[in-house]
Amino acid sequence: MNKFFICYFETTRRCNLKCVHCMTRKADPGQELSAPEAKKLVIDEIKKISPRGAVAFSGGEFLLREDALELVRYASGQGLFVVINTNGVLFDKKKAKELKKAAGTRFLLAFSIDSVDKKQYRMLRDGDLKTIQKAAKVCMKQDIGFFAMVTISRKNLSTVGKTLEFLQENKIPILRSPFVPRGSGCNFRELMFDSNDMEKTIFPVLRDNYLSYVSYTPFFADPEKVRAVLDNAGFSLAGLGCQAARGFIAVSAEGNVAPCVQMLDSSSECGNVRKKPLSEIVLENPVMISIRERKGFHGKCGKCRYLVSCGGCRAMAYYTSGDPLSEDPSCFFNPAEGKPSVHEQKQNEGLEKFVKDVSGYAQFRDLFG
């Protein structure tokens, strides 16, 4: 596996907030992996797969765990990069210092910022945008790197441009996440965006914001240029499109494993760490291999010029067809025409800006390098 390997580990399903964009679900706390299990069955296994990889602790709310610092300290001690996804409610100056001490320099925080419009934020996330702003200020004062997780659905299409513009102006890296009917979001399938939403509203702002250039689709940079630019920068990314089973995998609070976090709690799960080692699931499961190696894809994704560098969103494919290898229904590109995308040149330029900018941040360069 590449050095760039992040295991999204939903260590807890416990959280007091009720968010429209939350895709986790309530679960019996008694079924959650204990700290000893998390260390042995997840963290130690990540090290086997990618010795300098990363574990992203998420939830629910990871900081609700009494053993949160213990898990962070252990993961860091194994040489892994640590990312903590948090809603910011429990994050303050004291907690920042504790986490920084436990994780060392290979450490980032991730905050969900689905809209910079205060009213819309409250519609999407049960809380106040000021909580995230306050947490971000603490990070800056404590010299802790952070990035924004932006979940996109039809609920925030009207402000996604404004949100990404704000994040770019403030030099905040972005990881875009598509809303899918997973977990507590299973009854809101109507919130999934389609190819028209992608072409007219979502893609233009992602394309123009080079700080969002990791794991979004469709991605139209010249595949050969992608490889050359990433290799020249010493980045171990295989491509900048969908990272499912490639740069990302996910483990639920109960130990279930999926190619990406959006595919947990579904029939696309590939095993459970209590029954089979995580390293074996990731490296040997047929679905994981097919997605990682871009083999056996159906429909236009399988015929596309951008198969290797993009690959189409596997979660969107799964939740539309029931097959994680089917075509991405949110893509508006037609490979049958035999021509490169009209967006290719602009994405090539954005690719170079992304690599240059990320190389200027020690923590992000360490993560991707």
N, C-alpha and C positions, 0 to 999 in steps of 0.2 A: 504494500500500500504506500501511497505518497505520504510524505511528512505532513502535508496539509490534510488532516483527518480530524473531524470534530464529532464526538459522540454527544448528542443531545440526550441528557439523562434527566428524565422527569422524576426527580427523587421524591416528590410528594404531590399528592392531589389535593392537599388541604389548603384552602384559601377562603377568606371571609368575603371576598369581593365577588360580584356577579357581573360578568362582562359579556356583551353581545359578541365580541370578537374572540372570546376565550374558547379554545377548542379542546380543552381537557375536560374531564368529567369527575364527578364525585366517586370515590372508591372507598372500600373498607380499609382503614388505616392498618388493620392487622395483616393485610396482604402486601403491604409495601416492603421493599427490600430493607433489611436492617443495615446498620452501619457496617458490621462485619461482612455481610453479603455484598453490599455495594463495593467495598474495597476489593474483595476476592473475585466476585463474579463480573464486575464492570470495570473498575479502575485498573486492576492488574491485567485484565484482558485487553484493555485499550493499549496499554504499554506493549503487549505482545504484537498487536496489529501495527502500531505506529509509535515507536519509542519516544518521539518528540511531538506526538499529536496533542489533542486537546479534549477536555471534557467540559461541556457546557451544562452546568447545574441549573435546572429550571423546575417549574411546578405546573400547576398551583403556584405556591410561593416557597422557594427553597429556604429562605431565611427563617421560616417558621420551624424548621427542624432544629431541635436542641443540639444535634451533632453536626450542624452545618460547618462550623469552623474546623471540626475534626476531619470531615471529608475533604474540605479544601486543602488543609495542611497535608493530608495523606497524598492526594493527587499531585500536589506540587512537589512533594518529596519523591514521587516516582518520576519526576522530570516532565510531567505533563503541563501543558498550558491550561489555565483555568479561566473559564468564562462563567459569569453568574448572571442569569436572567432574573430580574426582580421588578416588582411594581413600585419600588421605592419607598413604600410605607414604613418599613423597618430599617431603612438605610439612613444613617446620620454620620456625623463626624467620628463618633466612637466606633461605630460598626465599620466604617471605611478603614480606620487604622487597624482594627482587628483583622479584617479580610486581607489587607495589604501585608500585614505581618505574616499571616498564614500562607499566602500565595506567592509572595515575593514579587519579582518584576514581570513574570510571565502571567499577566492577569488583566482581564478586561471585564467591564460590566455592560450589560445590554438592557435598555429600557424600551418598553413598548410606547411608541409615539405614532399613533394611527391618524392623528389630525392635530394641527396646531390651532385649529378653531376650538375655543374653549367649550362652546355649547355642543359641538359635534363630538369632541373628545368624551364628554360626560355621557353621551348617547352610546358610545362604543366601549368605554372602560368605566367601571364603577369606581370613581375616584376623581381627583382634581388634577388638572394638568400642572398646577403649581407644585404638586408633590414630585413630579418628574423634574421640573425645572430646579427645584431645591436640591434634589439628589445629584443632578448634573453639575451644579455649582460646587457641591461637596467634592465631587470627582476632580474638578479642575483645581480646587485648592489643595487637594491631597495628591495631585499628579497621578491620577488613575485614569487610564484610557477607557473610553466608552463608545458605544455605537447605538443606533436606533433600529429597533425592530418595527417595521411598518407592515401591518397586516392590511391587505387591500380587499375590499368587498364592494358591493353596490351601495353599501351604507355610507362610504366615505369617498366615492368617486368625485363628488363635487369639490372636495378640498385637497385631493391627492397632489395636485399641481402646486398648490400653495404650501403644502407640508414639505414636499421634497425641495422646493425652492428655498424654504427657510433652513432646512438641514444642510443644503449645499452651501448657502451663504455663511453658515456657521462652521463649515468644515467638519460636519459630523457624518461619518460613514454610515451607510444604510444597508440593512439586509431586508429585502422585500419578501413578504410571505403572503401567499394567496389564501384567502379564506376558503375552507372546504368544510362540508358537513360532517365533521368528525367530533366525537365526544359530545360535549354539551351543545355543540353547534349542529348536531345531526338533524334537527328539525327546521333548519334554516337554509335549505338548499337554494332557495330563491336569491340568497345573497351572493352566490357564486357569479363572478363576472364571465362574459363570453368574449368571442373574438372581436366583436364590434367594439365593446368596451375597451379591450386591449388596444386595438388599432387607433381608435379616436382619442382615448383619454389616458390610458395607463402607459403604453409603450413610449409615446413621445417624451414624457417627463423622465422616465427611467433612462431612455437613450441619451438624453441631454444632461443627465446627472451622473458623471463618471464615478462618483463616490458610492453609487449603487451597483457597481459592476461585478458583484459576486452572487451567483445562484439566482438569476432571474431569467425567464424565458418569455418570448423568443429573444435570442441573442444572435446578431447578424454580422459579427466581425469575421473577416477572412480567416478560415480555420488555420491556414499555414502561418498567417501573421500572428494569430493568437499564440501558437506554439513557439514561434521565434521570439516574440516579445517576452513571454513568460520565462522561457529558457534563458534569455539574455539577462533578465533581472534576477535569475536564480530562484524564481517562484516555483513551488512544486504543484501548483494547480494543474489539473489535466485539461481544464477548460473553464470558461466563466459562466456557462449556462447552468442547467440543473445539476446540483451536487449530490442528489440522492444516490446512496450506495457507493459514491465516488469520494467526495470530500466529507459528506455527512452520513451518519446513521443515527438511529434513535432507539432508546431503551425506555420503556415505561416504568412507572413507580413499582409495578408488579413484576418487572423483568422481561416483558415482551419486547421483541426486537423488530424494527421495521426499517426500510430503506431511507425514510426521512420522517421527521416528527409529525408531519401532516398525515402520514399513513399509519400511525399507531391506532389502536382500537378498530382495526379493520381486518378483512380477510387477507390483506397483503402482508400481514405480519409473518415473519420468517422463522420464529422459534421463541424459546424462553430461556434465559440464562440459568435458571434453576435446573433445567433439563439438559442443556447442551452448552458448552463453552461459547462465549460471545465471539471469540476469534474464529471458531469453526463456522458459526452461523454466517459471519460477515464474509469470510473467504471461500466458503464452500456451498452456501445455499444457491440453487440455480437462479432464483429471481435476483438475488444480489449480484451474481456474476453477470447476468444478462444486462441489467441496468448499468452496472459499472463499465462493462466492456462495449456497451451500445450494440448489443447483438439481439436479433430477433424482434426488433421494433416493427410495429405494424403501421399501415397507413402512410401518410406523407412524411412522418418523422423518419421512417425507415429509408426513405428515398432522398432525404434532404441533404443539401450541400453542407448544412451546419450540424449534422448529426453528432459529430464528435465534440465540437466546441459549444453546442447548445443542448441538444438531446430532448428538448421539450419538457414541460413540467410533468413529472411522473405522477404527482398527486392529482393534478387536474385530469390527467388521462384516466387514472383509476376511478375517481369519483364520478366520471361521466360514463365510462364503459364497463367498469368492473375489472378491467385488465390494465395492470401497470405498464405494459409494453405497447399499449395502443397509442395513437397519435394524440398530441396535445390539442384539445378542442379550443383553447384560447389563442392559438396561433393563427395569424391571418396571411401567412406567406404561402405561396403556391409553388412548390419545387418542380412541379410538372412542366412549368414554362421553361425550365432549363437555364434561367438567368439568375445572377446574384440578386440579392435584395437591394432595393434602391437605398436602403439605410446602411449598407455595408461600409461605405467610406466614412460616414460620421461615427459609426461604431469603432472603426479602426482608430480614429483620432481619439475617441473617448478611452479606448483601451490603453493607449500610450499615456494619457493623462492620469488614468487610474494607477498604473504601475509606478509612475513618477511620484505621485502624491503619497501613495501607501508606503513607498520606500523611504519617505521622510519621517515616518513614525516608527520608532524602534519596536514597539509592541506588535503592531500590525505586520511589519516586515518579518519579525520573528515568527509570527503565526503562519504567514504564507510562504516563508522561505524554506 
